[in-house]
Amino acid sequence: MDQPFRKKIILSEDISRSIERMDCFLHRSGYVLRVGRTGEEILDLARREPPDAVIINYYLPGPKGDEVCKALRRSQNAARLPILIVGPVEPRDIGERCREAGCDDYIASPATPNALLRRLAGSLGLQFRLHARVPAVISLSFGRIISEFLGYSKDISEGGILVETNLEIDRGRRLYVRIYLDERDEPLVTRATVLRVDRGPEEDQYLLGMQFHDLTSGAASRLRDYIESRTEH
């Protein structure tokens, strides 16, 4: 059973399939995903469990996205509810109707899962974490001895990285990490602190959530460009 304080996001079925396959960070940020197959189911879910955000496809069975948006906006609890609608570029009047109905963001389809997550994260005030697998080398010092361990990212943001590795490290440990965003370029090197340690899906596997420290302006710009280039349509 869901804990009552957890926030809820309502999604249409097609969008939930795209996002949930990524083991997305929404779960780790404390959000529960609720899925509706039709416009009526979306509205029924919103009445029974008032959500913190809604992201739906325009072409829902039953009431279309703009009609669902209008109905949600008529609810007293949904005046400031972030509503995102994914729909076609053409005909353009569809996007205009959705905006007139009160949607906060109209996303042209097809959109990649990372692009959807980035727009949704922005509407929720969350820092977006790109779902990407890149090599990351963790450097630990034990007195005068420095040991290095290889891991692979699960996701990465401008503020930190989640790394899958066979190394268990205590929370609060400070270390250096080299991130290979592109095999052709020099790695991005930064200090980081381990903020969370979870068991991975395999035996002797761990997920390390690390926060970056003292990123240079050049490294921050490079990381931002990397994330943006992979969240375009």
PEFEN-V48280 format. One line per field, one symbol per residue. burial: 1 if it has 24 or more other ideal C-beta (glycine too) atoms within 12 Angstrom, else 0. A space follows every 50 residues. Layout:
burial = ???
//
This chain:
burial = 00000011111111110111010111011011111101101110110010 11111111110011111111111000010011111110000001101110 11111111101111111111101101011111011111110000000010 11111111111111101010001011111110000001111111101000 000001111111001000100111011001100
//
